[in-house]
Amino acid sequence: MFPPLHANSSLPSVLSPLPPTSPTFSPTSSYPRSSPSPLLPSLSMAFGASSNALGLWILARAYSHSRRLRRSRAQFLLLASGLLMTDLAGHVIAGSFVLWLYSQGRIPALGCQFLGGCMVFFGLSPLLLGFLMACERCLGLTKPLWHSFMVTQTRARLSLALVWAVAFLVAILPLMGYGVYGLQPSRTWCFLQGPPSFCLLFSGLGLSSLTAALVCNALVGVTLLKARLLKASGEERRRRRRGARSHDLEMMVQLLAITLVSCVCWSPLLVSVVMQHTGISLPNSGWLLFAVRLASCNQILDPWVYILLRRSMFHRLCTIFVRLAHTHGGKLSRWDPGDFQSSDRSEVSRL
């Protein structure tokens, strides 16, 4: 997803058909004469691409360690890398195309189809990948033996390819005669325009992915809470399990943050699609533009989850929290900084 080309134009009716008085689409559809400078989309593309590149570098380092440590963590990082690769491709491909449209001053006929397809593909793929990551973690913590036997690296790669294939198939449905990508009334970008079944397919897949991911995260959270309440007997047993517990907490927090970001960014737009095609009026005239811009933030926020929510950051914050609690006479009987310590080196030395 990316913001509309003409950020200062009047509100585009993003999801509803063109009104009868609107001109039909033609290969020479032009932007308004007051088209603004492409500085804003250029900065957005550069910041988003650099953020995702940094996130991929962090995941690549973690993946090189995880291949020697825990196979389940390697699978999670593989799926997370696929998510950031998708976001990076969305910024580079779609962002470059938007800048090219600025230079042309018009949207060619095939360009409108490409623009709409990019928005559907790069919007739907992260939602499906978030659901896939949630399923992987849910199986890894609730059914560890079954997970270790069934969820392999090869199957994780195949699942990643399947998600991209499903999103790509939905995106090209208009090219196969089912669904329409149309130029919006602002005449600055293209998106879903009908029929209702196609628009509801897009929103249904997105909302179903978000709901299923939330359910899986809830199951994972309950499992970790039960494991936390069941104290392990013996200091040596706790020491042996501390590395695995650290990784589980890290992956759980990152996955929960990814799901919450996706829910906040995408729910308004997905619900708006359902409302528009079921006869329910939207809250106000500016709601659609707000929903589209909010959805475009998802690709920028995703990498910062992995940049900020790391074990080293957890360890520092937890250490500060423990010191403050002891300073004020508090007692922490459940959590300790060791839960978030970086245990890669210690585990490698024991192998």
Secondary structure as UniProt FT lines:
FT   TURN            7..8
FT   TURN            20..21
FT   TURN            27..28
FT   STRAND          29..30
FT   TURN            33..34
FT   HELIX           39..69
FT   HELIX           71..89
FT   HELIX           90..94
FT   HELIX           95..104
FT   STRAND          106..107
FT   HELIX           109..142
FT   HELIX           144..150
FT   HELIX           153..171
FT   HELIX           173..176
FT   STRAND          180..183
FT   TURN            185..186
FT   STRAND          190..194
FT   HELIX           196..229
FT   HELIX           235..276
FT   TURN            277..279
FT   TURN            285..286
FT   HELIX           287..296
FT   HELIX           298..308
FT   HELIX           311..327
FT   TURN            328..329
FT   HELIX           337..340
FT   HELIX           344..350
//
